[in-house]
Amino acid sequence: MSSPSRVFAGWWVVGGAFICMLTGYTVAYSFAAFFGALEAEFGAQRGETSLVFSISAFLYFLLGLPAGLIADRLGPRPVVTGGLLAISLGLVLAAEAGALWQVYLGYSLGVGLGVGFSYVPSVAAVQRWFVRRRGAASGLAVAGIGVGTLIGAPLAHELIAAIGWRKTYLVLAGITAVGAVVAGLLIRPPPQRYGLGPDGDPPAPGGVDVIAPGFTLGEAMRSRPFWTIYVGALLLSFGLFAPFVHLVPYARDVGLGEGFGVMLIVLLGAGSTVGRFLFASLTSWLGRRMSFAMMYAGAGVMLVVWSISTSGPALIAFALLFGAFYGGFVAIAPSLAADYFGGRALGSVIGALYSGVGFGALLGSPVAGYAYDFFGSYTGAILGGAALCFVSFVLTIFMPEPSQWQALRPVPPRPTAAPPPSPRRISRAD
C-alpha cells in the first residue's frame, strides 16, 4: 500500500453499522412511549395497539432475506441508505394519521421496510471485514441497537409531553434522515474489493478473491445448523418482544406509573448494550454455540421472573438482565452464522435465519395484549414465552460445533480467484 491507513477500514464499517442500528432501533424501540398516546388517541385496545409494533417487527425480520440477497449483489451501501430513508418517510406519514390503520401503514410499514433493508446488510458487512476480531467488531456494531433502545423511549416520552406524538414522529423522521446519510458514507463492500484481507491483514498471496469463501444460501438451507438456529430464534421471538411493548402498561397496572415503565425500557437498553460486550467476551471461554445457548436459557429465566414481579426493584432487575441476554443473542447470532456458513452469501443467510424471528415478533406481543384484554393478566403469555426459550436452549445444546460440523461437511472451496485490484488507502466516503 502506498501509505498505511491509520485506522483499519473495517472499523469505519463497524461505525457505519453502529449508526445504522442506532438510528433504526431508536425509532423501533421508542414505540413503548407512544403506546398510551395511541391508545387514547384512537380508543384502541392493547392487542390492537400492540400490532403497530408487531407488524413492523414482522416485516423487518422477514425482509432481511431479500435485503441480504440484494446487498450481496449490489453492495450494502445503497440498501442501508434506502432502508433508513424509508423509516423517515413512514414516520412523516404516521404523523398525519387519522385512524390507527393509518399508523399501521406509516409507522409499521415504514419502520418494517426500513429496518428490514438496513440491519442485515450492515451487520453482514461487518462480518466480512473481520475474522479474528469478528466477535468484538460484531459486538460493537450491534451495540447500536442497545444504545437506540436506551435513548429511544425516554427521548420520545419527553418529546411527546412537550410537543405531542405527531410532532415527535416528525422530529424522529429528521434524525433518521441524517443517520441514513452518515451510515451510507461509512458502510462499504467486502475488503476483497479493495485488495485487502480481513482484520487488516495483507491480501492472500497469489491473488485476492472478490467473493469470500463459504456456502451459498441454498447449501446453508440444506443443513442442520441452519434449521436449528432458525427454529431456536423463532421460538425465542414469541416472548422476546413482549417487554418492549408491554412493560410500560404493565408498570402502570401494578401502580408504578408510566414514567417508571419508560425507565424500564431504558434499563432494557442499558442491559442490552452491556450484554453485547459482556457475552462477546464469554464466547472466547465457552465458545459461540454454547454462549448462544446460554442466551436462550437466561431469557427464559428472566421471563419467569417478570411473570411474578410487581415491585420496582424486581422489575428493574428483570429489565437489566433480560436486556443483557437479548443483547448477547443479537451480538452472537451473526458471528455464529459466519462460523458455520462463511462469508460467501452471509447477508442472505443471516436474512433467511432472521425471517423466522419475524413470525414470533408478529404474534408474540399481540397475543400478550389480547391475553390481557381477555384474562386481565399477562402471566400466561409471559410463561408461554419462557417455555419456548427453554426449548430453544435444548435445541442449541444438541447442535454440533462449527468445527465438528465442517469436518464432516467441509466449507466449499473458494471461488476462482479474480485478478487482484490494486491495494489502496480507503477514505471514509469510498
TAUR-V143570 format. One record per backbone hydrogen bond with DSSP energy under -1.0 kcal/mol. CO is the residue of the C=O (numbers start at 0). NH is the residue of the N-H. E is the energy in kcal/mol with one decimal. If there is no record, write none. Layout:
((CO	NH	E) (CO	NH	E))
//
This chain:
((7	10	-2.0) (8	12	-1.4) (9	13	-2.1) (10	14	-2.2) (11	15	-2.5) (12	16	-2.6) (13	17	-2.7) (14	18	-2.3) (15	19	-2.4) (16	20	-2.6) (17	21	-2.9) (18	22	-2.5) (19	23	-2.5) (20	24	-2.5) (21	25	-1.5) (22	26	-1.3) (23	27	-2.3) (24	28	-2.4) (26	29	-1.0) (29	32	-1.5) (30	33	-1.4) (33	37	-2.8) (34	38	-2.3) (35	39	-2.5) (36	40	-2.6) (37	41	-2.2) (38	42	-1.0) (38	43	-1.1) (44	48	-2.4) (45	49	-2.5) (46	50	-1.0) (48	51	-1.4) (49	53	-2.4) (50	54	-2.7) (51	55	-1.1) (52	56	-2.6) (53	57	-2.7) (54	58	-2.2) (55	59	-2.7) (56	60	-1.7) (57	61	-2.4) (58	62	-3.0) (62	66	-2.3) (63	67	-2.5) (64	68	-2.5) (65	69	-2.6) (66	70	-2.6) (67	71	-2.3) (69	73	-3.3) (70	74	-2.1) (75	79	-2.6) (76	80	-2.3) (77	81	-2.2) (78	82	-2.1) (79	83	-2.1) (80	84	-1.9) (81	85	-1.6) (82	86	-1.4) (83	87	-1.7) (84	88	-2.2) (85	89	-2.3) (86	90	-2.2) (87	91	-1.7) (88	92	-2.0) (89	93	-2.5) (90	94	-1.9) (92	95	-1.2) (93	96	-1.7) (98	101	-1.0) (99	103	-1.8) (100	104	-1.7) (101	105	-2.1) (102	106	-1.2) (102	107	-1.7) (103	108	-1.6) (105	109	-2.1) (106	110	-3.0) (107	111	-1.9) (108	112	-2.9) (109	113	-2.5) (110	114	-2.7) (111	115	-1.7) (112	116	-2.0) (114	118	-2.7) (117	121	-1.5) (118	122	-2.6) (119	123	-2.6) (120	124	-1.7) (121	125	-1.4) (122	126	-1.4) (123	127	-1.4) (128	198	-2.6) (130	133	-1.3) (132	136	-2.6) (133	137	-2.8) (134	138	-2.3) (135	139	-2.3) (136	140	-2.3) (137	141	-2.7) (140	143	-1.6) (141	144	-1.5) (142	146	-2.7) (143	147	-2.4) (144	148	-2.5) (145	149	-2.2) (146	150	-2.1) (147	151	-2.6) (150	154	-2.1) (151	155	-2.5) (152	156	-2.8) (153	157	-2.3) (154	158	-2.4) (155	159	-3.0) (156	160	-1.9) (157	161	-1.6) (158	162	-3.6) (159	163	-1.5) (163	167	-1.5) (164	168	-1.7) (165	169	-1.3) (166	170	-2.2) (167	171	-2.4) (168	172	-1.9) (169	173	-1.8) (170	174	-2.1) (171	175	-2.3) (172	176	-1.9) (173	177	-1.7) (174	178	-2.2) (175	179	-2.1) (176	180	-1.5) (177	181	-2.2) (178	182	-2.7) (179	183	-1.9) (180	184	-1.5) (181	185	-1.2) (182	186	-2.3) (189	192	-1.5) (190	193	-1.8) (190	195	-2.1) (191	194	-1.3) (196	199	-1.0) (197	200	-1.9) (200	196	-1.6) (203	206	-1.1) (212	342	-1.6) (212	343	-1.0) (215	219	-2.4) (216	220	-2.5) (219	222	-1.7) (222	226	-1.4) (223	227	-2.2) (224	228	-2.5) (225	229	-2.5) (226	230	-2.5) (227	231	-2.3) (228	232	-2.5) (229	233	-2.2) (230	234	-2.6) (231	235	-2.2) (232	236	-1.9) (234	237	-1.0) (235	238	-1.3) (235	239	-1.4) (241	245	-3.3) (242	246	-1.8) (245	249	-2.4) (246	250	-2.7) (247	251	-1.9) (248	252	-2.3) (249	253	-1.9) (250	255	-2.7) (251	254	-1.2) (256	260	-1.6) (257	261	-2.3) (258	262	-1.8) (259	263	-1.8) (260	264	-1.5) (261	265	-1.9) (262	266	-2.3) (263	267	-2.2) (264	268	-2.0) (265	269	-2.4) (266	270	-3.1) (267	271	-2.4) (268	272	-2.4) (269	273	-2.2) (270	274	-2.8) (271	275	-1.6) (273	277	-3.0) (274	278	-2.3) (276	280	-1.5) (277	281	-1.0) (278	282	-1.2) (281	284	-1.5) (281	285	-2.7) (282	286	-1.5) (286	290	-2.1) (287	291	-2.5) (288	292	-2.1) (289	293	-2.1) (290	294	-1.2) (291	295	-1.2) (292	296	-1.9) (293	297	-2.7) (294	298	-2.3) (295	299	-2.2) (296	300	-2.3) (297	301	-2.2) (298	302	-2.0) (299	303	-1.8) (300	304	-2.1) (301	305	-2.4) (302	306	-2.0) (304	307	-1.0) (305	308	-1.5) (310	314	-2.0) (311	315	-2.3) (312	316	-2.3) (313	317	-2.3) (314	318	-2.6) (315	319	-2.3) (316	320	-2.4) (317	321	-3.1) (318	322	-2.0) (319	323	-1.7) (320	324	-2.2) (321	325	-2.5) (322	326	-2.8) (323	327	-2.4) (324	328	-2.2) (325	329	-2.2) (326	330	-2.3) (327	331	-2.4) (328	332	-2.1) (331	335	-2.6) (332	336	-2.2) (333	337	-2.1) (334	338	-2.3) (335	339	-1.9) (336	340	-2.9) (337	341	-2.1) (340	214	-2.7) (344	348	-2.3) (345	349	-3.0) (346	350	-2.3) (347	351	-2.4) (348	352	-2.4) (349	353	-2.3) (350	354	-1.0) (353	357	-1.1) (355	359	-1.2) (356	360	-2.7) (357	361	-2.4) (358	362	-1.7) (359	363	-3.2) (362	366	-2.5) (363	367	-2.0) (364	368	-2.4) (365	369	-3.5) (366	370	-2.5) (367	371	-1.9) (368	372	-2.4) (369	373	-2.1) (370	374	-3.5) (371	375	-2.2) (377	381	-2.3) (378	382	-2.5) (379	383	-2.0) (380	384	-1.9) (381	385	-1.9) (382	386	-2.2) (383	387	-1.7) (384	388	-1.6) (385	389	-1.8) (386	390	-1.6) (387	391	-2.0) (388	392	-2.0) (389	393	-1.9) (390	394	-2.3) (391	395	-2.1) (392	396	-2.0) (393	397	-1.4) (395	398	-1.4) (400	404	-2.8) (401	405	-2.7) (402	406	-1.4) (403	407	-1.1) (404	408	-2.1) (426	429	-1.6))
//
